Amino acid sequence: MATAPTNLEASVLSLIKHNGPNGMTLDDLVYESGLDKVTVSPRLRPLEQKGLISRDGKRVGRSGRKQTVWKVQ
């Protein structure tokens, strides 16, 4: 049985859902949430392990580096 997302995980999940089919990179999530990268980044893998989000390729993020695109399952 999968556990429910924590409050921070739920916030990150909500942002990714709201962005729709384009998905979001870590830079996008940090920019849109106003949270620090060290707060957002550790929430992605647990959400992936719970089957709530998945990786969908890579694209250049705001930092100019290629980053994983996260989408809602």
N, C-alpha and C positions, 0 to 999 in steps of 0.2 A: 504494500500500500504506500503510495507516494505521500510525502508530508506536504502540508500547505506552505506556500511561500511566506517568508518573514515579511515584516513591514517594508523594509528596504527592497527586498526582492519584488514585492508587489508593486512598489513605485517604479522600479526599472521595467518590470513586465508591462505595466500600464503605458509607459512611454513608448515601448516597442510596439504595442498593440495600436496605440493612437497614430503612429507613423505609417501603419498599414503595410502594403506590399513592398515598399522600398526598403524596409528594414532599417537598422541603425548601427553605426559603428560605435566604438567606445567613445571617440571624440564627440560624436553626435549626442550620445547619452549624457556625457559630462556637461556639454554646452546647454542642452535643453533642461536638464535637471537642476543645474547650479551646484551640484555636488562635486566633491573632489574625485579625481580618477581613482584614488586608493579606496574610496567608498563604493564606487560603482563597479569597478572591475571584479572584485571578489564575489559579486552577486550573479555574474553571468554563468559560471560553470554550474553552480547548484541549480539554477533555473533550467539549464540544459539537461542536467542529470534527472531532474523531475519531469522531463519531457514537455516543458512549457515553451521553450524556445529552441531554435536550431541554427546552425551556421549555414549561411547561404553565400558562399564565395567571399571575395575580398574586393574592396575598393579603396581609393585614396581618401583618407580622413582629413579633417581640418588641420592636422599636424603635418600633412604632406606625405605621410607614410601609408603604405597599404595596411588596411585593418580588416578584420573579420566583420562581415555583415551579419547581424543577428535578426532573426524573424520569429514571429510567433508561430507555433506549430499549428 
